[in-house]
Amino acid sequence: MAEQNLLQSKKKQIIFIFAAILVLIAAFAAYFINSASKKSDDTAGISIEDSDKSALNNSPQNSDSGSRVAATVEIEFDDCAVAVGSSFKVTASVTPSDTDKALVWSSSDDNVLLVDDSGVVTVKGVGTAVLTATVGNVSDAVVIEGISDAASGSANDLPVYAVDDSGWVSIGNTDTGSYGNSGSSGSDGSSASSGGSAGSLNNTGGTGSGGGGAVTGGNAGNSGNSGDEGDNGGSQENVNSGGTDSTSGGNNNGGGNNSGSGDGGSGSDTGTGEGNTSDTIGSMLPGLGFSRIMSNVYVYEDEGSYCGEVVTQPNVAIIYIMQRSSAFDGAIGQVLELLVPGGAGQIWNNYVSADSDRTFTIDDRRIRIVMPSAGGHSQIVIYN
């Protein structure tokens, strides 16, 4: 009897242990089923493509880029005073150039100046306002004073700038010369000459019928001095050589690559020009195929297609390149040669080989190459 009771007790223990094991198995099974169900609910309705994008956007690297803002913003413009009624475009350099944040322009006083989304500023009234460029949570600002006219000057001792047909000029500080002027034809041996600004290009003197040499150039920013008439082959002092029995012409300091010839004598003026600046280049651009659409904006089109533009500002000239063509490449080369004589090839080689932004110096001129990775204009920025 005791033996039978012991056997029954052992059976009950075995059954209890087995039941406990089943309960544990059931609990684990319920937990895993519930977890799987929750995961399924969280991803329901998301396609494979969307799921991949979600995972990509939530990765640490892309999370940083999604909230990334420009490290720096620099307005390519100086504090200055500009006459009421002036309208011009201002640009800003953003680093990194492929930021996904929009560049936002603003004015502290719309009664003094207005600015649109593309940076076109219109001076509306007399007074002082702050022009600000903002990208994300970084910004840069310059002060622009509206004045009644250039002659009145600035009440805040700011440099006074105006826009004329040759581009930006600093009133009373910058002498602007002429470009592309041809000397008149000499007669009976007289020499022709024309003046130009420092670094003027391809000015052509006239031809003397009796043998006077043609002279171009002149002192920087001043008109050149005409040579005296000569008989049977005059010569220009320090410039052209001719025959005998001549009277000497005036001294002329030449610009870059100017030459002339006469029937009875020949000569050349091979002085070195220092290059043009944003103050003087504007009037030259239409001759290179650019169309002026604003006071300081010149657009280039090739067979009706927009290729790019040049924006001139008091301290910098910016070449924007959207679509290259052989004609546009040639025009850019001419612009570069005007701005940095002898350095155009080096600048262009830097541009075509660049896959990111770079800055360098040629002949004391600071050059920036901007290569946006997200599309849009690339830029060649040349500071005065």
Contacts in CASP RR format, 6 or more apart in sequence:
PFRMAT RR
TARGET T0000
AUTHOR 0000-0000-0000
METHOD contacts of the structure
MODEL  1
MAEQNLLQSKKKQIIFIFAAILVLIAAFAAYFINSASKKSDDTAGISIED
SDKSALNNSPQNSDSGSRVAATVEIEFDDCAVAVGSSFKVTASVTPSDTD
KALVWSSSDDNVLLVDDSGVVTVKGVGTAVLTATVGNVSDAVVIEGISDA
ASGSANDLPVYAVDDSGWVSIGNTDTGSYGNSGSSGSDGSSASSGGSAGS
LNNTGGTGSGGGGAVTGGNAGNSGNSGDEGDNGGSQENVNSGGTDSTSGG
NNNGGGNNSGSGDGGSGSDTGTGEGNTSDTIGSMLPGLGFSRIMSNVYVY
EDEGSYCGEVVTQPNVAIIYIMQRSSAFDGAIGQVLELLVPGGAGQIWNN
YVSADSDRTFTIDDRRIRIVMPSAGGHSQIVIYN
43 51 0 8 1.000
46 54 0 8 1.000
56 62 0 8 1.000
57 63 0 8 1.000
57 66 0 8 1.000
65 100 0 8 1.000
66 100 0 8 1.000
68 99 0 8 1.000
68 100 0 8 1.000
68 101 0 8 1.000
69 99 0 8 1.000
69 101 0 8 1.000
69 135 0 8 1.000
69 136 0 8 1.000
69 137 0 8 1.000
69 138 0 8 1.000
70 94 0 8 1.000
70 95 0 8 1.000
70 96 0 8 1.000
70 99 0 8 1.000
70 101 0 8 1.000
70 135 0 8 1.000
70 136 0 8 1.000
70 138 0 8 1.000
71 95 0 8 1.000
71 96 0 8 1.000
71 138 0 8 1.000
72 93 0 8 1.000
72 94 0 8 1.000
72 95 0 8 1.000
72 138 0 8 1.000
72 140 0 8 1.000
73 92 0 8 1.000
73 93 0 8 1.000
73 94 0 8 1.000
73 95 0 8 1.000
73 103 0 8 1.000
73 133 0 8 1.000
73 134 0 8 1.000
73 135 0 8 1.000
73 138 0 8 1.000
73 139 0 8 1.000
73 140 0 8 1.000
74 92 0 8 1.000
74 93 0 8 1.000
74 95 0 8 1.000
74 140 0 8 1.000
75 90 0 8 1.000
75 91 0 8 1.000
75 92 0 8 1.000
75 131 0 8 1.000
75 133 0 8 1.000
75 140 0 8 1.000
75 141 0 8 1.000
75 142 0 8 1.000
76 90 0 8 1.000
76 91 0 8 1.000
76 92 0 8 1.000
76 93 0 8 1.000
76 313 0 8 1.000
76 315 0 8 1.000
76 316 0 8 1.000
76 318 0 8 1.000
76 381 0 8 1.000
77 90 0 8 1.000
77 91 0 8 1.000
77 131 0 8 1.000
77 142 0 8 1.000
77 313 0 8 1.000
77 314 0 8 1.000
77 315 0 8 1.000
78 142 0 8 1.000
78 159 0 8 1.000
78 314 0 8 1.000
78 315 0 8 1.000
79 142 0 8 1.000
79 143 0 8 1.000
79 144 0 8 1.000
79 158 0 8 1.000
79 159 0 8 1.000
80 142 0 8 1.000
80 144 0 8 1.000
80 145 0 8 1.000
80 158 0 8 1.000
80 159 0 8 1.000
80 160 0 8 1.000
80 161 0 8 1.000
80 314 0 8 1.000
81 144 0 8 1.000
81 145 0 8 1.000
81 146 0 8 1.000
81 147 0 8 1.000
81 153 0 8 1.000
81 154 0 8 1.000
81 156 0 8 1.000
81 158 0 8 1.000
81 159 0 8 1.000
81 160 0 8 1.000
81 161 0 8 1.000
82 88 0 8 1.000
82 123 0 8 1.000
82 144 0 8 1.000
82 145 0 8 1.000
82 146 0 8 1.000
82 147 0 8 1.000
82 160 0 8 1.000
82 161 0 8 1.000
82 162 0 8 1.000
83 123 0 8 1.000
83 146 0 8 1.000
83 147 0 8 1.000
83 148 0 8 1.000
83 149 0 8 1.000
83 150 0 8 1.000
83 162 0 8 1.000
84 123 0 8 1.000
84 124 0 8 1.000
84 125 0 8 1.000
84 126 0 8 1.000
84 146 0 8 1.000
84 147 0 8 1.000
84 148 0 8 1.000
84 149 0 8 1.000
85 122 0 8 1.000
85 123 0 8 1.000
85 124 0 8 1.000
85 125 0 8 1.000
86 122 0 8 1.000
86 123 0 8 1.000
86 162 0 8 1.000
86 163 0 8 1.000
86 295 0 8 1.000
87 120 0 8 1.000
87 121 0 8 1.000
87 122 0 8 1.000
87 123 0 8 1.000
87 294 0 8 1.000
87 295 0 8 1.000
88 120 0 8 1.000
88 121 0 8 1.000
88 163 0 8 1.000
88 294 0 8 1.000
88 295 0 8 1.000
88 296 0 8 1.000
88 313 0 8 1.000
89 118 0 8 1.000
89 119 0 8 1.000
89 120 0 8 1.000
89 121 0 8 1.000
89 294 0 8 1.000
89 296 0 8 1.000
89 297 0 8 1.000
89 311 0 8 1.000
90 105 0 8 1.000
90 115 0 8 1.000
90 119 0 8 1.000
90 120 0 8 1.000
90 121 0 8 1.000
90 131 0 8 1.000
90 313 0 8 1.000
91 119 0 8 1.000
91 311 0 8 1.000
91 313 0 8 1.000
91 318 0 8 1.000
92 103 0 8 1.000
92 133 0 8 1.000
92 140 0 8 1.000
93 368 0 8 1.000
93 370 0 8 1.000
93 381 0 8 1.000
94 103 0 8 1.000
94 135 0 8 1.000
95 357 0 8 1.000
96 357 0 8 1.000
97 357 0 8 1.000
97 370 0 8 1.000
97 371 0 8 1.000
97 372 0 8 1.000
97 373 0 8 1.000
97 374 0 8 1.000
98 372 0 8 1.000
98 373 0 8 1.000
98 374 0 8 1.000
98 375 0 8 1.000
99 135 0 8 1.000
100 374 0 8 1.000
101 135 0 8 1.000
101 136 0 8 1.000
102 135 0 8 1.000
103 133 0 8 1.000
103 134 0 8 1.000
103 135 0 8 1.000
104 117 0 8 1.000
104 133 0 8 1.000
104 134 0 8 1.000
104 135 0 8 1.000
105 115 0 8 1.000
105 116 0 8 1.000
105 117 0 8 1.000
105 118 0 8 1.000
105 119 0 8 1.000
105 131 0 8 1.000
105 132 0 8 1.000
105 133 0 8 1.000
105 134 0 8 1.000
106 115 0 8 1.000
106 131 0 8 1.000
106 132 0 8 1.000
106 134 0 8 1.000
107 113 0 8 1.000
107 114 0 8 1.000
107 115 0 8 1.000
107 121 0 8 1.000
107 129 0 8 1.000
107 130 0 8 1.000
107 131 0 8 1.000
107 132 0 8 1.000
108 129 0 8 1.000
108 130 0 8 1.000
108 131 0 8 1.000
108 132 0 8 1.000
109 127 0 8 1.000
109 128 0 8 1.000
109 129 0 8 1.000
109 130 0 8 1.000
110 124 0 8 1.000
111 124 0 8 1.000
111 125 0 8 1.000
112 123 0 8 1.000
112 124 0 8 1.000
112 125 0 8 1.000
112 126 0 8 1.000
112 127 0 8 1.000
112 128 0 8 1.000
112 129 0 8 1.000
112 144 0 8 1.000
112 146 0 8 1.000
113 121 0 8 1.000
113 122 0 8 1.000
113 123 0 8 1.000
113 124 0 8 1.000
113 125 0 8 1.000
113 129 0 8 1.000
113 131 0 8 1.000
113 144 0 8 1.000
113 146 0 8 1.000
114 121 0 8 1.000
114 122 0 8 1.000
114 124 0 8 1.000
115 121 0 8 1.000
115 122 0 8 1.000
115 131 0 8 1.000
120 294 0 8 1.000
121 131 0 8 1.000
121 144 0 8 1.000
123 144 0 8 1.000
123 146 0 8 1.000
125 146 0 8 1.000
126 146 0 8 1.000
126 147 0 8 1.000
126 148 0 8 1.000
127 145 0 8 1.000
127 146 0 8 1.000
127 147 0 8 1.000
127 155 0 8 1.000
128 143 0 8 1.000
128 144 0 8 1.000
128 145 0 8 1.000
128 146 0 8 1.000
128 156 0 8 1.000
129 143 0 8 1.000
129 144 0 8 1.000
129 145 0 8 1.000
129 146 0 8 1.000
130 141 0 8 1.000
130 142 0 8 1.000
130 143 0 8 1.000
130 144 0 8 1.000
131 141 0 8 1.000
131 142 0 8 1.000
131 143 0 8 1.000
131 144 0 8 1.000
132 139 0 8 1.000
132 140 0 8 1.000
132 141 0 8 1.000
133 139 0 8 1.000
133 140 0 8 1.000
133 141 0 8 1.000
143 156 0 8 1.000
143 158 0 8 1.000
145 154 0 8 1.000
145 155 0 8 1.000
145 156 0 8 1.000
145 158 0 8 1.000
147 153 0 8 1.000
147 154 0 8 1.000
147 155 0 8 1.000
147 160 0 8 1.000
150 160 0 8 1.000
150 162 0 8 1.000
150 171 0 8 1.000
153 160 0 8 1.000
153 171 0 8 1.000
154 160 0 8 1.000
159 170 0 8 1.000
159 173 0 8 1.000
159 314 0 8 1.000
160 170 0 8 1.000
160 171 0 8 1.000
160 172 0 8 1.000
161 168 0 8 1.000
161 169 0 8 1.000
161 170 0 8 1.000
161 171 0 8 1.000
161 314 0 8 1.000
162 168 0 8 1.000
162 169 0 8 1.000
162 171 0 8 1.000
163 169 0 8 1.000
163 295 0 8 1.000
163 296 0 8 1.000
164 176 0 8 1.000
165 282 0 8 1.000
165 283 0 8 1.000
166 176 0 8 1.000
166 177 0 8 1.000
166 179 0 8 1.000
166 279 0 8 1.000
166 280 0 8 1.000
166 281 0 8 1.000
166 282 0 8 1.000
166 283 0 8 1.000
167 278 0 8 1.000
167 279 0 8 1.000
167 280 0 8 1.000
167 281 0 8 1.000
167 282 0 8 1.000
167 283 0 8 1.000
167 295 0 8 1.000
167 296 0 8 1.000
167 312 0 8 1.000
168 278 0 8 1.000
168 279 0 8 1.000
168 296 0 8 1.000
168 312 0 8 1.000
168 313 0 8 1.000
168 314 0 8 1.000
169 176 0 8 1.000
169 279 0 8 1.000
170 279 0 8 1.000
170 314 0 8 1.000
174 279 0 8 1.000
175 197 0 8 1.000
175 220 0 8 1.000
175 221 0 8 1.000
175 222 0 8 1.000
176 197 0 8 1.000
176 221 0 8 1.000
176 279 0 8 1.000
176 280 0 8 1.000
177 195 0 8 1.000
177 196 0 8 1.000
177 197 0 8 1.000
177 200 0 8 1.000
177 221 0 8 1.000
177 280 0 8 1.000
178 194 0 8 1.000
178 195 0 8 1.000
178 196 0 8 1.000
178 197 0 8 1.000
178 200 0 8 1.000
179 196 0 8 1.000
179 197 0 8 1.000
179 200 0 8 1.000
179 201 0 8 1.000
179 203 0 8 1.000
179 280 0 8 1.000
179 283 0 8 1.000
179 284 0 8 1.000
180 194 0 8 1.000
180 200 0 8 1.000
180 201 0 8 1.000
180 202 0 8 1.000
180 203 0 8 1.000
180 204 0 8 1.000
181 194 0 8 1.000
181 195 0 8 1.000
181 196 0 8 1.000
181 203 0 8 1.000
182 194 0 8 1.000
182 203 0 8 1.000
182 204 0 8 1.000
182 205 0 8 1.000
182 206 0 8 1.000
183 192 0 8 1.000
183 193 0 8 1.000
183 194 0 8 1.000
183 203 0 8 1.000
183 204 0 8 1.000
183 205 0 8 1.000
183 206 0 8 1.000
183 214 0 8 1.000
183 216 0 8 1.000
184 192 0 8 1.000
184 206 0 8 1.000
185 192 0 8 1.000
185 206 0 8 1.000
185 207 0 8 1.000
185 208 0 8 1.000
185 209 0 8 1.000
186 192 0 8 1.000
186 206 0 8 1.000
186 207 0 8 1.000
186 208 0 8 1.000
186 209 0 8 1.000
186 212 0 8 1.000
187 208 0 8 1.000
187 209 0 8 1.000
187 210 0 8 1.000
188 209 0 8 1.000
188 210 0 8 1.000
188 229 0 8 1.000
188 230 0 8 1.000
188 231 0 8 1.000
189 208 0 8 1.000
189 209 0 8 1.000
189 210 0 8 1.000
189 211 0 8 1.000
189 212 0 8 1.000
189 229 0 8 1.000
189 230 0 8 1.000
189 231 0 8 1.000
189 232 0 8 1.000
189 233 0 8 1.000
189 234 0 8 1.000
190 208 0 8 1.000
190 212 0 8 1.000
190 227 0 8 1.000
190 228 0 8 1.000
190 229 0 8 1.000
190 230 0 8 1.000
191 208 0 8 1.000
191 212 0 8 1.000
191 213 0 8 1.000
191 214 0 8 1.000
191 215 0 8 1.000
191 226 0 8 1.000
191 227 0 8 1.000
191 228 0 8 1.000
191 229 0 8 1.000
191 230 0 8 1.000
191 234 0 8 1.000
191 236 0 8 1.000
191 240 0 8 1.000
191 249 0 8 1.000
192 205 0 8 1.000
192 206 0 8 1.000
192 207 0 8 1.000
192 208 0 8 1.000
192 214 0 8 1.000
192 215 0 8 1.000
192 226 0 8 1.000
193 205 0 8 1.000
193 214 0 8 1.000
193 215 0 8 1.000
193 216 0 8 1.000
193 217 0 8 1.000
193 218 0 8 1.000
193 224 0 8 1.000
193 225 0 8 1.000
193 226 0 8 1.000
193 227 0 8 1.000
193 252 0 8 1.000
194 203 0 8 1.000
194 205 0 8 1.000
194 216 0 8 1.000
194 217 0 8 1.000
194 223 0 8 1.000
194 224 0 8 1.000
195 203 0 8 1.000
195 216 0 8 1.000
195 217 0 8 1.000
195 218 0 8 1.000
195 221 0 8 1.000
195 222 0 8 1.000
195 223 0 8 1.000
195 224 0 8 1.000
196 203 0 8 1.000
196 217 0 8 1.000
196 218 0 8 1.000
196 221 0 8 1.000
196 222 0 8 1.000
196 223 0 8 1.000
196 224 0 8 1.000
196 255 0 8 1.000
197 220 0 8 1.000
197 221 0 8 1.000
197 276 0 8 1.000
197 280 0 8 1.000
198 220 0 8 1.000
198 221 0 8 1.000
198 255 0 8 1.000
198 273 0 8 1.000
198 274 0 8 1.000
198 275 0 8 1.000
199 220 0 8 1.000
199 255 0 8 1.000
199 256 0 8 1.000
199 273 0 8 1.000
199 274 0 8 1.000
199 275 0 8 1.000
199 276 0 8 1.000
199 341 0 8 1.000
200 217 0 8 1.000
200 255 0 8 1.000
200 256 0 8 1.000
200 273 0 8 1.000
200 276 0 8 1.000
201 256 0 8 1.000
201 257 0 8 1.000
201 276 0 8 1.000
201 284 0 8 1.000
201 337 0 8 1.000
201 338 0 8 1.000
201 341 0 8 1.000
202 257 0 8 1.000
202 258 0 8 1.000
203 216 0 8 1.000
203 217 0 8 1.000
203 255 0 8 1.000
203 258 0 8 1.000
204 214 0 8 1.000
204 216 0 8 1.000
204 258 0 8 1.000
204 259 0 8 1.000
204 260 0 8 1.000
205 214 0 8 1.000
205 215 0 8 1.000
205 216 0 8 1.000
205 258 0 8 1.000
205 260 0 8 1.000
206 214 0 8 1.000
206 260 0 8 1.000
207 213 0 8 1.000
207 214 0 8 1.000
207 260 0 8 1.000
207 261 0 8 1.000
207 262 0 8 1.000
207 263 0 8 1.000
208 214 0 8 1.000
208 262 0 8 1.000
208 263 0 8 1.000
209 263 0 8 1.000
210 232 0 8 1.000
210 233 0 8 1.000
210 262 0 8 1.000
210 263 0 8 1.000
210 264 0 8 1.000
211 232 0 8 1.000
211 233 0 8 1.000
211 234 0 8 1.000
211 242 0 8 1.000
211 262 0 8 1.000
211 263 0 8 1.000
211 264 0 8 1.000
211 265 0 8 1.000
212 230 0 8 1.000
212 233 0 8 1.000
212 234 0 8 1.000
212 235 0 8 1.000
212 236 0 8 1.000
212 240 0 8 1.000
212 242 0 8 1.000
212 262 0 8 1.000
212 263 0 8 1.000
212 264 0 8 1.000
212 265 0 8 1.000
213 234 0 8 1.000
213 235 0 8 1.000
213 236 0 8 1.000
213 240 0 8 1.000
213 242 0 8 1.000
213 260 0 8 1.000
213 261 0 8 1.000
213 262 0 8 1.000
213 265 0 8 1.000
213 266 0 8 1.000
213 267 0 8 1.000
214 240 0 8 1.000
214 259 0 8 1.000
214 260 0 8 1.000
214 261 0 8 1.000
214 262 0 8 1.000
214 267 0 8 1.000
215 227 0 8 1.000
215 236 0 8 1.000
215 239 0 8 1.000
215 240 0 8 1.000
215 252 0 8 1.000
215 254 0 8 1.000
215 258 0 8 1.000
215 260 0 8 1.000
215 269 0 8 1.000
216 252 0 8 1.000
216 254 0 8 1.000
216 255 0 8 1.000
216 258 0 8 1.000
216 259 0 8 1.000
216 260 0 8 1.000
216 269 0 8 1.000
217 224 0 8 1.000
217 252 0 8 1.000
217 253 0 8 1.000
217 254 0 8 1.000
217 255 0 8 1.000
217 258 0 8 1.000
217 269 0 8 1.000
218 224 0 8 1.000
218 225 0 8 1.000
218 252 0 8 1.000
218 253 0 8 1.000
218 254 0 8 1.000
218 255 0 8 1.000
219 253 0 8 1.000
220 253 0 8 1.000
220 274 0 8 1.000
224 252 0 8 1.000
225 250 0 8 1.000
225 251 0 8 1.000
225 252 0 8 1.000
226 250 0 8 1.000
227 236 0 8 1.000
227 249 0 8 1.000
227 250 0 8 1.000
228 247 0 8 1.000
228 248 0 8 1.000
228 249 0 8 1.000
228 250 0 8 1.000
229 247 0 8 1.000
230 246 0 8 1.000
230 247 0 8 1.000
231 245 0 8 1.000
231 246 0 8 1.000
231 247 0 8 1.000
232 243 0 8 1.000
232 245 0 8 1.000
232 246 0 8 1.000
232 264 0 8 1.000
233 242 0 8 1.000
233 243 0 8 1.000
233 245 0 8 1.000
233 246 0 8 1.000
233 264 0 8 1.000
233 265 0 8 1.000
234 240 0 8 1.000
234 242 0 8 1.000
234 243 0 8 1.000
234 246 0 8 1.000
234 247 0 8 1.000
234 248 0 8 1.000
234 249 0 8 1.000
234 265 0 8 1.000
235 241 0 8 1.000
235 242 0 8 1.000
235 243 0 8 1.000
235 246 0 8 1.000
235 248 0 8 1.000
235 249 0 8 1.000
236 248 0 8 1.000
236 249 0 8 1.000
236 250 0 8 1.000
236 252 0 8 1.000
236 267 0 8 1.000
237 248 0 8 1.000
237 249 0 8 1.000
237 250 0 8 1.000
237 251 0 8 1.000
238 251 0 8 1.000
239 251 0 8 1.000
239 252 0 8 1.000
239 254 0 8 1.000
239 267 0 8 1.000
239 268 0 8 1.000
239 269 0 8 1.000
240 260 0 8 1.000
240 265 0 8 1.000
240 266 0 8 1.000
240 267 0 8 1.000
240 268 0 8 1.000
240 269 0 8 1.000
241 265 0 8 1.000
241 266 0 8 1.000
241 267 0 8 1.000
242 264 0 8 1.000
242 265 0 8 1.000
242 266 0 8 1.000
242 267 0 8 1.000
243 264 0 8 1.000
243 265 0 8 1.000
252 269 0 8 1.000
253 271 0 8 1.000
254 269 0 8 1.000
254 271 0 8 1.000
254 273 0 8 1.000
255 269 0 8 1.000
255 271 0 8 1.000
255 272 0 8 1.000
255 273 0 8 1.000
256 269 0 8 1.000
256 270 0 8 1.000
256 271 0 8 1.000
256 272 0 8 1.000
256 273 0 8 1.000
256 341 0 8 1.000
257 270 0 8 1.000
258 268 0 8 1.000
258 269 0 8 1.000
258 270 0 8 1.000
258 271 0 8 1.000
259 267 0 8 1.000
259 268 0 8 1.000
259 269 0 8 1.000
259 270 0 8 1.000
260 266 0 8 1.000
260 267 0 8 1.000
260 268 0 8 1.000
260 269 0 8 1.000
261 267 0 8 1.000
272 341 0 8 1.000
273 341 0 8 1.000
274 341 0 8 1.000
274 363 0 8 1.000
275 338 0 8 1.000
275 339 0 8 1.000
275 340 0 8 1.000
275 341 0 8 1.000
276 284 0 8 1.000
276 338 0 8 1.000
276 339 0 8 1.000
277 317 0 8 1.000
277 339 0 8 1.000
277 384 0 8 1.000
278 312 0 8 1.000
278 313 0 8 1.000
278 314 0 8 1.000
278 315 0 8 1.000
278 316 0 8 1.000
278 317 0 8 1.000
278 382 0 8 1.000
278 384 0 8 1.000
279 312 0 8 1.000
279 314 0 8 1.000
279 384 0 8 1.000
281 310 0 8 1.000
281 312 0 8 1.000
281 317 0 8 1.000
281 335 0 8 1.000
281 338 0 8 1.000
281 339 0 8 1.000
282 292 0 8 1.000
282 296 0 8 1.000
282 298 0 8 1.000
282 310 0 8 1.000
282 312 0 8 1.000
284 338 0 8 1.000
285 292 0 8 1.000
285 298 0 8 1.000
285 310 0 8 1.000
285 335 0 8 1.000
286 292 0 8 1.000
286 298 0 8 1.000
288 331 0 8 1.000
288 334 0 8 1.000
288 335 0 8 1.000
289 300 0 8 1.000
289 331 0 8 1.000
290 298 0 8 1.000
290 299 0 8 1.000
290 300 0 8 1.000
290 309 0 8 1.000
290 310 0 8 1.000
290 331 0 8 1.000
291 298 0 8 1.000
291 299 0 8 1.000
291 300 0 8 1.000
291 301 0 8 1.000
292 298 0 8 1.000
293 299 0 8 1.000
296 311 0 8 1.000
296 312 0 8 1.000
296 313 0 8 1.000
297 309 0 8 1.000
297 310 0 8 1.000
297 311 0 8 1.000
298 309 0 8 1.000
298 310 0 8 1.000
298 311 0 8 1.000
298 312 0 8 1.000
299 306 0 8 1.000
299 308 0 8 1.000
299 309 0 8 1.000
300 306 0 8 1.000
300 307 0 8 1.000
300 308 0 8 1.000
300 309 0 8 1.000
300 310 0 8 1.000
300 328 0 8 1.000
300 331 0 8 1.000
301 307 0 8 1.000
302 323 0 8 1.000
302 325 0 8 1.000
302 327 0 8 1.000
302 328 0 8 1.000
305 323 0 8 1.000
305 325 0 8 1.000
306 322 0 8 1.000
306 323 0 8 1.000
307 321 0 8 1.000
307 322 0 8 1.000
307 323 0 8 1.000
307 324 0 8 1.000
307 325 0 8 1.000
307 328 0 8 1.000
308 320 0 8 1.000
308 321 0 8 1.000
308 322 0 8 1.000
308 323 0 8 1.000
308 328 0 8 1.000
308 377 0 8 1.000
309 319 0 8 1.000
309 320 0 8 1.000
310 317 0 8 1.000
310 318 0 8 1.000
310 319 0 8 1.000
310 320 0 8 1.000
310 335 0 8 1.000
311 317 0 8 1.000
311 318 0 8 1.000
311 320 0 8 1.000
312 318 0 8 1.000
314 384 0 8 1.000
315 383 0 8 1.000
315 384 0 8 1.000
316 381 0 8 1.000
316 382 0 8 1.000
316 383 0 8 1.000
316 384 0 8 1.000
317 335 0 8 1.000
317 339 0 8 1.000
317 381 0 8 1.000
317 382 0 8 1.000
317 384 0 8 1.000
318 379 0 8 1.000
318 380 0 8 1.000
318 381 0 8 1.000
318 382 0 8 1.000
319 332 0 8 1.000
319 335 0 8 1.000
319 336 0 8 1.000
319 379 0 8 1.000
319 380 0 8 1.000
319 381 0 8 1.000
319 382 0 8 1.000
320 377 0 8 1.000
320 378 0 8 1.000
320 379 0 8 1.000
321 328 0 8 1.000
321 332 0 8 1.000
321 377 0 8 1.000
321 378 0 8 1.000
321 379 0 8 1.000
321 380 0 8 1.000
322 376 0 8 1.000
322 377 0 8 1.000
332 348 0 8 1.000
332 380 0 8 1.000
333 344 0 8 1.000
333 345 0 8 1.000
333 348 0 8 1.000
336 343 0 8 1.000
336 344 0 8 1.000
336 345 0 8 1.000
336 347 0 8 1.000
336 348 0 8 1.000
336 380 0 8 1.000
336 382 0 8 1.000
337 343 0 8 1.000
337 344 0 8 1.000
339 365 0 8 1.000
339 382 0 8 1.000
340 347 0 8 1.000
340 362 0 8 1.000
340 363 0 8 1.000
340 365 0 8 1.000
340 367 0 8 1.000
340 382 0 8 1.000
343 362 0 8 1.000
343 363 0 8 1.000
346 362 0 8 1.000
347 362 0 8 1.000
347 367 0 8 1.000
347 380 0 8 1.000
347 382 0 8 1.000
350 358 0 8 1.000
350 360 0 8 1.000
350 367 0 8 1.000
350 369 0 8 1.000
351 369 0 8 1.000
351 378 0 8 1.000
351 380 0 8 1.000
354 369 0 8 1.000
354 371 0 8 1.000
355 371 0 8 1.000
356 371 0 8 1.000
356 373 0 8 1.000
357 368 0 8 1.000
357 369 0 8 1.000
357 370 0 8 1.000
357 371 0 8 1.000
358 368 0 8 1.000
358 369 0 8 1.000
359 366 0 8 1.000
359 367 0 8 1.000
359 368 0 8 1.000
359 369 0 8 1.000
360 367 0 8 1.000
361 367 0 8 1.000
365 382 0 8 1.000
365 383 0 8 1.000
365 384 0 8 1.000
366 382 0 8 1.000
366 383 0 8 1.000
367 380 0 8 1.000
367 381 0 8 1.000
367 382 0 8 1.000
367 383 0 8 1.000
368 379 0 8 1.000
368 380 0 8 1.000
368 381 0 8 1.000
368 383 0 8 1.000
369 378 0 8 1.000
369 379 0 8 1.000
369 380 0 8 1.000
369 381 0 8 1.000
370 378 0 8 1.000
370 379 0 8 1.000
370 380 0 8 1.000
370 381 0 8 1.000
371 378 0 8 1.000
372 378 0 8 1.000
END
